[in-house]
Amino acid sequence: MASGNSTSKRGFASMNIERQREIASKGGRSVPAEKRSFSQDRELASSAGRKGGQSTGTGRGE
């Protein structure tokens, strides 16, 4: 295991903040607006969120 005072030069977290923001901002622009179905149809997005919440909520607290 590495010592506590060494830092890795790899990975997203080790990049400077400007580079992180540059990469992160590309995620929202990777798909054209006309192909993002949720941005075009609020009801579709709402139903998908509801469906996902129902499927992940099962089995908890039993």
N, CA, C and O atoms as a Tripos MOL2 file, in Angstrom:
@<TRIPOS>MOLECULE
protein
  248   247    62     0     0
PROTEIN
NO_CHARGES

@<TRIPOS>ATOM
      1 N           0.8440   -1.1740    0.0000 N.3       1 MET1
      2 CA          0.0000    0.0000    0.0000 C.3       1 MET1
      3 C           0.8920    1.2410    0.0000 C.2       1 MET1
      4 O           1.9740    1.2280    0.5880 O.2       1 MET1
      5 N           0.4400    2.3130   -0.6590 N.am      2 ALA2
      6 CA          1.2270    3.5390   -0.7440 C.3       2 ALA2
      7 C           1.1810    4.2850    0.5810 C.2       2 ALA2
      8 O           0.2470    4.1360    1.3690 O.2       2 ALA2
      9 N           2.2210    5.0980    0.8060 N.am      3 SER3
     10 CA          2.2370    5.8790    2.0350 C.3       3 SER3
     11 C           1.1930    6.9840    1.9800 C.2       3 SER3
     12 O           0.7540    7.3520    0.8910 O.2       3 SER3
     13 N           0.7910    7.5140    3.1050 N.am      4 GLY4
     14 CA         -0.2910    8.4830    3.2050 C.3       4 GLY4
     15 C          -0.0130    9.8240    2.5650 C.2       4 GLY4
     16 O          -0.9500   10.5500    2.2350 O.2       4 GLY4
     17 N           1.2590   10.1760    2.3790 N.am      5 ASN5
     18 CA          1.5570   11.4950    1.8230 C.3       5 ASN5
     19 C           1.7850   11.4900    0.3150 C.2       5 ASN5
     20 O           2.0260   12.5530   -0.2570 O.2       5 ASN5
     21 N           1.7190   10.3470   -0.3470 N.am      6 SER6
     22 CA          1.8970   10.3170   -1.7980 C.3       6 SER6
     23 C           0.5420   10.4830   -2.4890 C.2       6 SER6
     24 O          -0.4920   10.0380   -1.9900 O.2       6 SER6
     25 N           0.5790   11.1230   -3.6260 N.am      7 THR7
     26 CA         -0.6510   11.3130   -4.3880 C.3       7 THR7
     27 C          -0.4720   10.7110   -5.7650 C.2       7 THR7
     28 O           0.6310   10.6820   -6.3120 O.2       7 THR7
     29 N          -1.5620   10.2360   -6.3100 N.am      8 SER8
     30 CA         -1.5300    9.6430   -7.6350 C.3       8 SER8
     31 C          -1.5780   10.7330   -8.6900 C.2       8 SER8
     32 O          -2.2160   11.7680   -8.4940 O.2       8 SER8
     33 N          -0.9190   10.5070   -9.7820 N.am      9 LYS9
     34 CA         -0.9500   11.4440  -10.9020 C.3       9 LYS9
     35 C          -1.9800   10.9930  -11.9400 C.2       9 LYS9
     36 O          -2.0270   11.5230  -13.0510 O.2       9 LYS9
     37 N          -2.7990   10.0190  -11.5690 N.am     10 ARG10
     38 CA         -3.7690    9.4580  -12.5050 C.3      10 ARG10
     39 C          -5.1860    9.7760  -12.0550 C.2      10 ARG10
     40 O          -5.4400   10.0300  -10.8780 O.2      10 ARG10
     41 N          -6.1000    9.7560  -13.0110 N.am     11 GLY11
     42 CA         -7.5050    9.8700  -12.6810 C.3      11 GLY11
     43 C          -8.0700   11.2700  -12.7560 C.2      11 GLY11
     44 O          -7.3420   12.2620  -12.7890 O.2      11 GLY11
     45 N          -9.3860   11.3200  -12.7810 N.am     12 PHE12
     46 CA        -10.1240   12.5710  -12.9220 C.3      12 PHE12
     47 C          -9.8580   13.5240  -11.7610 C.2      12 PHE12
     48 O          -9.6570   14.7200  -11.9750 O.2      12 PHE12
     49 N          -9.8550   13.0120  -10.5530 N.am     13 ALA13
     50 CA         -9.6950   13.8560   -9.3640 C.3      13 ALA13
     51 C          -8.3130   14.5010   -9.2860 C.2      13 ALA13
     52 O          -8.1620   15.5380   -8.6400 O.2      13 ALA13
     53 N          -7.3180   13.9210   -9.9190 N.am     14 SER14
     54 CA         -5.9720   14.4860   -9.8500 C.3      14 SER14
     55 C          -5.7420   15.5870  -10.8820 C.2      14 SER14
     56 O          -4.7170   16.2670  -10.8470 O.2      14 SER14
     57 N          -6.6960   15.7660  -11.8030 N.am     15 MET15
     58 CA         -6.5630   16.8160  -12.8280 C.3      15 MET15
     59 C          -6.8370   18.1870  -12.2230 C.2      15 MET15
     60 O          -7.4890   18.2960  -11.1840 O.2      15 MET15
     61 N          -6.3390   19.2290  -12.8770 N.am     16 ASN16
     62 CA         -6.6540   20.5640  -12.3990 C.3      16 ASN16
     63 C          -8.1300   20.8640  -12.6730 C.2      16 ASN16
     64 O          -8.7520   20.2260  -13.5220 O.2      16 ASN16
     65 N          -8.6730   21.8180  -11.9610 N.am     17 ILE17
     66 CA        -10.1110   22.0850  -11.9870 C.3      17 ILE17
     67 C         -10.5930   22.5100  -13.3750 C.2      17 ILE17
     68 O         -11.7090   22.1640  -13.7630 O.2      17 ILE17
     69 N          -9.7870   23.2430  -14.1230 N.am     18 GLU18
     70 CA        -10.1960   23.6680  -15.4630 C.3      18 GLU18
     71 C         -10.3790   22.4630  -16.3880 C.2      18 GLU18
     72 O         -11.3400   22.3970  -17.1540 O.2      18 GLU18
     73 N          -9.4570   21.5250  -16.3080 N.am     19 ARG19
     74 CA         -9.5290   20.3100  -17.1450 C.3      19 ARG19
     75 C         -10.7310   19.4550  -16.7420 C.2      19 ARG19
     76 O         -11.4070   18.8990  -17.6080 O.2      19 ARG19
     77 N         -11.0010   19.3440  -15.4550 N.am     20 GLN20
     78 CA        -12.1720   18.5880  -14.9890 C.3      20 GLN20
     79 C         -13.4470   19.1990  -15.5480 C.2      20 GLN20
     80 O         -14.3170   18.4790  -16.0390 O.2      20 GLN20
     81 N         -13.5650   20.5100  -15.4780 N.am     21 ARG21
     82 CA        -14.7700   21.1860  -15.9760 C.3      21 ARG21
     83 C         -14.9240   21.0190  -17.4800 C.2      21 ARG21
     84 O         -16.0350   20.8480  -17.9810 O.2      21 ARG21
     85 N         -13.8170   21.0690  -18.1930 N.am     22 GLU22
     86 CA        -13.8480   20.8900  -19.6490 C.3      22 GLU22
     87 C         -14.4010   19.5110  -20.0030 C.2      22 GLU22
     88 O         -15.2560   19.3840  -20.8800 O.2      22 GLU22
     89 N         -13.9120   18.4910  -19.3240 N.am     23 ILE23
     90 CA        -14.3650   17.1250  -19.5870 C.3      23 ILE23
     91 C         -15.8100   16.9410  -19.1530 C.2      23 ILE23
     92 O         -16.6050   16.3550  -19.8890 O.2      23 ILE23
     93 N         -16.1600   17.4280  -17.9770 N.am     24 ALA24
     94 CA        -17.5110   17.2600  -17.4470 C.3      24 ALA24
     95 C         -18.5480   17.9550  -18.3170 C.2      24 ALA24
     96 O         -19.6610   17.4520  -18.4690 O.2      24 ALA24
     97 N         -18.2030   19.0910  -18.8850 N.am     25 SER25
     98 CA        -19.1690   19.8280  -19.7070 C.3      25 SER25
     99 C         -19.4860   19.1040  -21.0060 C.2      25 SER25
    100 O         -20.5410   19.3340  -21.5960 O.2      25 SER25
    101 N         -18.5990   18.2390  -21.4580 N.am     26 LYS26
    102 CA        -18.8430   17.4930  -22.6880 C.3      26 LYS26
    103 C         -19.9570   16.4740  -22.5210 C.2      26 LYS26
    104 O         -20.5980   16.1010  -23.5030 O.2      26 LYS26
    105 N         -20.2010   16.0180  -21.3090 N.am     27 GLY27
    106 CA        -21.2410   15.0180  -21.0700 C.3      27 GLY27
    107 C         -22.6170   15.5000  -21.4600 C.2      27 GLY27
    108 O         -23.4070   14.7280  -22.0020 O.2      27 GLY27
    109 N         -22.9220   16.7420  -21.2020 N.am     28 GLY28
    110 CA        -24.2250   17.2840  -21.5500 C.3      28 GLY28
    111 C         -24.3980   17.5750  -23.0160 C.2      28 GLY28
    112 O         -25.5220   17.7480  -23.4870 O.2      28 GLY28
    113 N         -23.3030   17.6330  -23.7490 N.am     29 ARG29
    114 CA        -23.3770   17.9740  -25.1690 C.3      29 ARG29
    115 C         -23.0910   16.7880  -26.0710 C.2      29 ARG29
    116 O         -22.9910   16.9500  -27.2870 O.2      29 ARG29
    117 N         -22.9580   15.6010  -25.5020 N.am     30 SER30
    118 CA        -22.5520   14.4480  -26.2930 C.3      30 SER30
    119 C         -23.6430   13.9410  -27.2290 C.2      30 SER30
    120 O         -23.3390   13.2960  -28.2320 O.2      30 SER30
    121 N         -24.8980   14.2190  -26.9230 N.am     31 VAL31
    122 CA        -26.0170   13.7690  -27.7460 C.3      31 VAL31
    123 C         -26.7930   14.9930  -28.2230 C.2      31 VAL31
    124 O         -27.0950   15.8750  -27.4200 O.2      31 VAL31
    125 N         -27.1180   15.0650  -29.5030 N.am     32 PRO32
    126 CA        -27.8900   16.2110  -29.9950 C.3      32 PRO32
    127 C         -29.2500   16.3130  -29.3090 C.2      32 PRO32
    128 O         -29.8280   15.2960  -28.9240 O.2      32 PRO32
    129 N         -29.7610   17.5240  -29.1560 N.am     33 ALA33
    130 CA        -31.0190   17.7550  -28.4470 C.3      33 ALA33
    131 C         -32.1760   16.9620  -29.0450 C.2      33 ALA33
    132 O         -33.0330   16.4710  -28.3110 O.2      33 ALA33
    133 N         -32.2070   16.8370  -30.3470 N.am     34 GLU34
    134 CA        -33.3240   16.1210  -30.9800 C.3      34 GLU34
    135 C         -33.3190   14.6230  -30.6960 C.2      34 GLU34
    136 O         -34.3270   13.9470  -30.9020 O.2      34 GLU34
    137 N         -32.1950   14.1080  -30.2280 N.am     35 LYS35
    138 CA        -32.1140   12.6780  -29.9020 C.3      35 LYS35
    139 C         -32.2860   12.3990  -28.4210 C.2      35 LYS35
    140 O         -32.3280   11.2400  -28.0080 O.2      35 LYS35
    141 N         -32.3870   13.4440  -27.6210 N.am     36 ARG36
    142 CA        -32.6050   13.2620  -26.1830 C.3      36 ARG36
    143 C         -34.1040   13.2190  -25.9390 C.2      36 ARG36
    144 O         -34.7560   14.2610  -25.8610 O.2      36 ARG36
    145 N         -34.6450   12.0340  -25.8210 N.am     37 SER37
    146 CA        -36.0960   11.8860  -25.7330 C.3      37 SER37
    147 C         -36.6720   12.5470  -24.4870 C.2      37 SER37
    148 O         -37.7820   13.0780  -24.5400 O.2      37 SER37
    149 N         -35.9610   12.5310  -23.3840 N.am     38 PHE38
    150 CA        -36.5010   13.1300  -22.1650 C.3      38 PHE38
    151 C         -36.5780   14.6490  -22.2730 C.2      38 PHE38
    152 O         -37.4460   15.2700  -21.6590 O.2      38 PHE38
    153 N         -35.6810   15.2490  -23.0430 N.am     39 SER39
    154 CA        -35.7410   16.6980  -23.1970 C.3      39 SER39
    155 C         -36.9070   17.1140  -24.0840 C.2      39 SER39
    156 O         -37.3570   18.2590  -24.0260 O.2      39 SER39
    157 N         -37.3890   16.2050  -24.8900 N.am     40 GLN40
    158 CA        -38.4960   16.5060  -25.7870 C.3      40 GLN40
    159 C         -39.8480   16.1810  -25.1700 C.2      40 GLN40
    160 O         -40.8550   16.7870  -25.5370 O.2      40 GLN40
    161 N         -39.8830   15.2360  -24.2420 N.am     41 ASP41
    162 CA        -41.1550   14.7440  -23.7200 C.3      41 ASP41
    163 C         -41.0960   14.6340  -22.1950 C.2      41 ASP41
    164 O         -40.5610   13.6690  -21.6490 O.2      41 ASP41
    165 N         -41.6560   15.6390  -21.5220 N.am     42 ARG42
    166 CA        -41.6230   15.6610  -20.0570 C.3      42 ARG42
    167 C         -42.3980   14.4980  -19.4510 C.2      42 ARG42
    168 O         -41.9950   13.9600  -18.4190 O.2      42 ARG42
    169 N         -43.4890   14.1070  -20.0690 N.am     43 GLU43
    170 CA        -44.2900   13.0000  -19.5490 C.3      43 GLU43
    171 C         -43.5010   11.6850  -19.6090 C.2      43 GLU43
    172 O         -43.5800   10.8690  -18.6900 O.2      43 GLU43
    173 N         -42.7570   11.4870  -20.6700 N.am     44 LEU44
    174 CA        -41.9170   10.2920  -20.7900 C.3      44 LEU44
    175 C         -40.8660   10.2740  -19.6760 C.2      44 LEU44
    176 O         -40.6270    9.2340  -19.0610 O.2      44 LEU44
    177 N         -40.2460   11.4130  -19.4220 N.am     45 ALA45
    178 CA        -39.2500   11.5060  -18.3570 C.3      45 ALA45
    179 C         -39.8840   11.2410  -16.9960 C.2      45 ALA45
    180 O         -39.3060   10.5490  -16.1570 O.2      45 ALA45
    181 N         -41.0610   11.7890  -16.7850 N.am     46 SER46
    182 CA        -41.7520   11.6010  -15.5120 C.3      46 SER46
    183 C         -42.1070   10.1330  -15.2790 C.2      46 SER46
    184 O         -41.9120    9.6020  -14.1860 O.2      46 SER46
    185 N         -42.6250    9.4950  -16.3110 N.am     47 SER47
    186 CA        -43.0070    8.0830  -16.1510 C.3      47 SER47
    187 C         -41.7760    7.1930  -15.9560 C.2      47 SER47
    188 O         -41.8290    6.2230  -15.2000 O.2      47 SER47
    189 N         -40.6830    7.5130  -16.6250 N.am     48 ALA48
    190 CA        -39.4600    6.7250  -16.4540 C.3      48 ALA48
    191 C         -38.9160    6.8690  -15.0360 C.2      48 ALA48
    192 O         -38.4720    5.8910  -14.4360 O.2      48 ALA48
    193 N         -38.9500    8.0830  -14.5050 N.am     49 GLY49
    194 CA        -38.4970    8.2980  -13.1350 C.3      49 GLY49
    195 C         -39.3590    7.5740  -12.1300 C.2      49 GLY49
    196 O         -38.8600    7.0060  -11.1590 O.2      49 GLY49
    197 N         -40.6460    7.5950  -12.3660 N.am     50 ARG50
    198 CA        -41.5850    6.8960  -11.4770 C.3      50 ARG50
    199 C         -41.3380    5.3890  -11.5290 C.2      50 ARG50
    200 O         -41.3080    4.7200  -10.4960 O.2      50 ARG50
    201 N         -41.1650    4.8670  -12.7340 N.am     51 LYS51
    202 CA        -40.9250    3.4270  -12.9100 C.3      51 LYS51
    203 C         -39.6130    3.0110  -12.2350 C.2      51 LYS51
    204 O         -39.5480    1.9730  -11.5770 O.2      51 LYS51
    205 N         -38.5730    3.8290  -12.4050 N.am     52 GLY52
    206 CA        -37.2930    3.5220  -11.7640 C.3      52 GLY52
    207 C         -37.3740    3.5580  -10.2530 C.2      52 GLY52
    208 O         -36.7750    2.7290   -9.5690 O.2      52 GLY52
    209 N         -38.1110    4.5120   -9.7400 N.am     53 GLY53
    210 CA        -38.2810    4.5920   -8.2930 C.3      53 GLY53
    211 C         -39.0290    3.4100   -7.7240 C.2      53 GLY53
    212 O         -38.7310    2.9590   -6.6190 O.2      53 GLY53
    213 N         -39.9890    2.9060   -8.4580 N.am     54 GLN54
    214 CA        -40.7510    1.7410   -7.9980 C.3      54 GLN54
    215 C         -39.8800    0.4980   -8.0190 C.2      54 GLN54
    216 O         -39.9540   -0.3160   -7.0980 O.2      54 GLN54
    217 N         -39.0560    0.3300   -9.0500 N.am     55 SER55
    218 CA        -38.2580   -0.8810   -9.1350 C.3      55 SER55
    219 C         -37.1220   -0.8990   -8.1120 C.2      55 SER55
    220 O         -36.7720   -1.9670   -7.6110 O.2      55 SER55
    221 N         -36.5460    0.2460   -7.7960 N.am     56 THR56
    222 CA        -35.4560    0.2660   -6.8230 C.3      56 THR56
    223 C         -35.9660    0.2600   -5.3910 C.2      56 THR56
    224 O         -35.2260   -0.0990   -4.4750 O.2      56 THR56
    225 N         -37.1930    0.6420   -5.1860 N.am     57 GLY57
    226 CA        -37.7350    0.7210   -3.8400 C.3      57 GLY57
    227 C         -38.2160   -0.6050   -3.2860 C.2      57 GLY57
    228 O         -38.4990   -0.7010   -2.0920 O.2      57 GLY57
    229 N         -38.3170   -1.6290   -4.1190 N.am     58 THR58
    230 CA        -38.8220   -2.9170   -3.6500 C.3      58 THR58
    231 C         -37.8060   -3.6300   -2.7850 C.2      58 THR58
    232 O         -36.6030   -3.5560   -3.0370 O.2      58 THR58
    233 N         -38.2820   -4.3110   -1.7790 N.am     59 GLY59
    234 CA        -37.4170   -5.1120   -0.9300 C.3      59 GLY59
    235 C         -36.7460   -4.3610    0.1970 C.2      59 GLY59
    236 O         -36.0330   -4.9730    0.9920 O.2      59 GLY59
    237 N         -36.9390   -3.0910    0.2940 N.am     60 ARG60
    238 CA        -36.3000   -2.3260    1.3730 C.3      60 ARG60
    239 C         -37.1340   -2.4010    2.6370 C.2      60 ARG60
    240 O         -38.3640   -2.3640    2.5830 O.2      60 ARG60
    241 N         -36.4830   -2.5030    3.7400 N.am     61 GLY61
    242 CA        -37.1470   -2.4810    5.0290 C.3      61 GLY61
    243 C         -37.9320   -3.7380    5.3800 C.2      61 GLY61
    244 O         -38.7330   -3.7410    6.3150 O.2      61 GLY61
    245 N         -37.6990   -4.7790    4.6390 N.am     62 GLU62
    246 CA        -38.4240   -6.0370    4.9510 C.3      62 GLU62
    247 C         -37.6520   -6.9010    5.8860 C.2      62 GLU62
    248 O         -38.1110   -7.9840    6.2480 O.2      62 GLU62
@<TRIPOS>BOND
     1     1     2 1
     2     2     3 1
     3     3     4 2
     4     3     5 am
     5     5     6 1
     6     6     7 1
     7     7     8 2
     8     7     9 am
     9     9    10 1
    10    10    11 1
    11    11    12 2
    12    11    13 am
    13    13    14 1
    14    14    15 1
    15    15    16 2
    16    15    17 am
    17    17    18 1
    18    18    19 1
    19    19    20 2
    20    19    21 am
    21    21    22 1
    22    22    23 1
    23    23    24 2
    24    23    25 am
    25    25    26 1
    26    26    27 1
    27    27    28 2
    28    27    29 am
    29    29    30 1
    30    30    31 1
    31    31    32 2
    32    31    33 am
    33    33    34 1
    34    34    35 1
    35    35    36 2
    36    35    37 am
    37    37    38 1
    38    38    39 1
    39    39    40 2
    40    39    41 am
    41    41    42 1
    42    42    43 1
    43    43    44 2
    44    43    45 am
    45    45    46 1
    46    46    47 1
    47    47    48 2
    48    47    49 am
    49    49    50 1
    50    50    51 1
    51    51    52 2
    52    51    53 am
    53    53    54 1
    54    54    55 1
    55    55    56 2
    56    55    57 am
    57    57    58 1
    58    58    59 1
    59    59    60 2
    60    59    61 am
    61    61    62 1
    62    62    63 1
    63    63    64 2
    64    63    65 am
    65    65    66 1
    66    66    67 1
    67    67    68 2
    68    67    69 am
    69    69    70 1
    70    70    71 1
    71    71    72 2
    72    71    73 am
    73    73    74 1
    74    74    75 1
    75    75    76 2
    76    75    77 am
    77    77    78 1
    78    78    79 1
    79    79    80 2
    80    79    81 am
    81    81    82 1
    82    82    83 1
    83    83    84 2
    84    83    85 am
    85    85    86 1
    86    86    87 1
    87    87    88 2
    88    87    89 am
    89    89    90 1
    90    90    91 1
    91    91    92 2
    92    91    93 am
    93    93    94 1
    94    94    95 1
    95    95    96 2
    96    95    97 am
    97    97    98 1
    98    98    99 1
    99    99   100 2
   100    99   101 am
   101   101   102 1
   102   102   103 1
   103   103   104 2
   104   103   105 am
   105   105   106 1
   106   106   107 1
   107   107   108 2
   108   107   109 am
   109   109   110 1
   110   110   111 1
   111   111   112 2
   112   111   113 am
   113   113   114 1
   114   114   115 1
   115   115   116 2
   116   115   117 am
   117   117   118 1
   118   118   119 1
   119   119   120 2
   120   119   121 am
   121   121   122 1
   122   122   123 1
   123   123   124 2
   124   123   125 am
   125   125   126 1
   126   126   127 1
   127   127   128 2
   128   127   129 am
   129   129   130 1
   130   130   131 1
   131   131   132 2
   132   131   133 am
   133   133   134 1
   134   134   135 1
   135   135   136 2
   136   135   137 am
   137   137   138 1
   138   138   139 1
   139   139   140 2
   140   139   141 am
   141   141   142 1
   142   142   143 1
   143   143   144 2
   144   143   145 am
   145   145   146 1
   146   146   147 1
   147   147   148 2
   148   147   149 am
   149   149   150 1
   150   150   151 1
   151   151   152 2
   152   151   153 am
   153   153   154 1
   154   154   155 1
   155   155   156 2
   156   155   157 am
   157   157   158 1
   158   158   159 1
   159   159   160 2
   160   159   161 am
   161   161   162 1
   162   162   163 1
   163   163   164 2
   164   163   165 am
   165   165   166 1
   166   166   167 1
   167   167   168 2
   168   167   169 am
   169   169   170 1
   170   170   171 1
   171   171   172 2
   172   171   173 am
   173   173   174 1
   174   174   175 1
   175   175   176 2
   176   175   177 am
   177   177   178 1
   178   178   179 1
   179   179   180 2
   180   179   181 am
   181   181   182 1
   182   182   183 1
   183   183   184 2
   184   183   185 am
   185   185   186 1
   186   186   187 1
   187   187   188 2
   188   187   189 am
   189   189   190 1
   190   190   191 1
   191   191   192 2
   192   191   193 am
   193   193   194 1
   194   194   195 1
   195   195   196 2
   196   195   197 am
   197   197   198 1
   198   198   199 1
   199   199   200 2
   200   199   201 am
   201   201   202 1
   202   202   203 1
   203   203   204 2
   204   203   205 am
   205   205   206 1
   206   206   207 1
   207   207   208 2
   208   207   209 am
   209   209   210 1
   210   210   211 1
   211   211   212 2
   212   211   213 am
   213   213   214 1
   214   214   215 1
   215   215   216 2
   216   215   217 am
   217   217   218 1
   218   218   219 1
   219   219   220 2
   220   219   221 am
   221   221   222 1
   222   222   223 1
   223   223   224 2
   224   223   225 am
   225   225   226 1
   226   226   227 1
   227   227   228 2
   228   227   229 am
   229   229   230 1
   230   230   231 1
   231   231   232 2
   232   231   233 am
   233   233   234 1
   234   234   235 1
   235   235   236 2
   236   235   237 am
   237   237   238 1
   238   238   239 1
   239   239   240 2
   240   239   241 am
   241   241   242 1
   242   242   243 1
   243   243   244 2
   244   243   245 am
   245   245   246 1
   246   246   247 1
   247   247   248 2
@<TRIPOS>SUBSTRUCTURE
     1 MET1         2 RESIDUE 1 A MET
     2 ALA2         6 RESIDUE 1 A ALA
     3 SER3        10 RESIDUE 1 A SER
     4 GLY4        14 RESIDUE 1 A GLY
     5 ASN5        18 RESIDUE 1 A ASN
     6 SER6        22 RESIDUE 1 A SER
     7 THR7        26 RESIDUE 1 A THR
     8 SER8        30 RESIDUE 1 A SER
     9 LYS9        34 RESIDUE 1 A LYS
    10 ARG10       38 RESIDUE 1 A ARG
    11 GLY11       42 RESIDUE 1 A GLY
    12 PHE12       46 RESIDUE 1 A PHE
    13 ALA13       50 RESIDUE 1 A ALA
    14 SER14       54 RESIDUE 1 A SER
    15 MET15       58 RESIDUE 1 A MET
    16 ASN16       62 RESIDUE 1 A ASN
    17 ILE17       66 RESIDUE 1 A ILE
    18 GLU18       70 RESIDUE 1 A GLU
    19 ARG19       74 RESIDUE 1 A ARG
    20 GLN20       78 RESIDUE 1 A GLN
    21 ARG21       82 RESIDUE 1 A ARG
    22 GLU22       86 RESIDUE 1 A GLU
    23 ILE23       90 RESIDUE 1 A ILE
    24 ALA24       94 RESIDUE 1 A ALA
    25 SER25       98 RESIDUE 1 A SER
    26 LYS26      102 RESIDUE 1 A LYS
    27 GLY27      106 RESIDUE 1 A GLY
    28 GLY28      110 RESIDUE 1 A GLY
    29 ARG29      114 RESIDUE 1 A ARG
    30 SER30      118 RESIDUE 1 A SER
    31 VAL31      122 RESIDUE 1 A VAL
    32 PRO32      126 RESIDUE 1 A PRO
    33 ALA33      130 RESIDUE 1 A ALA
    34 GLU34      134 RESIDUE 1 A GLU
    35 LYS35      138 RESIDUE 1 A LYS
    36 ARG36      142 RESIDUE 1 A ARG
    37 SER37      146 RESIDUE 1 A SER
    38 PHE38      150 RESIDUE 1 A PHE
    39 SER39      154 RESIDUE 1 A SER
    40 GLN40      158 RESIDUE 1 A GLN
    41 ASP41      162 RESIDUE 1 A ASP
    42 ARG42      166 RESIDUE 1 A ARG
    43 GLU43      170 RESIDUE 1 A GLU
    44 LEU44      174 RESIDUE 1 A LEU
    45 ALA45      178 RESIDUE 1 A ALA
    46 SER46      182 RESIDUE 1 A SER
    47 SER47      186 RESIDUE 1 A SER
    48 ALA48      190 RESIDUE 1 A ALA
    49 GLY49      194 RESIDUE 1 A GLY
    50 ARG50      198 RESIDUE 1 A ARG
    51 LYS51      202 RESIDUE 1 A LYS
    52 GLY52      206 RESIDUE 1 A GLY
    53 GLY53      210 RESIDUE 1 A GLY
    54 GLN54      214 RESIDUE 1 A GLN
    55 SER55      218 RESIDUE 1 A SER
    56 THR56      222 RESIDUE 1 A THR
    57 GLY57      226 RESIDUE 1 A GLY
    58 THR58      230 RESIDUE 1 A THR
    59 GLY59      234 RESIDUE 1 A GLY
    60 ARG60      238 RESIDUE 1 A ARG
    61 GLY61      242 RESIDUE 1 A GLY
    62 GLU62      246 RESIDUE 1 A GLU
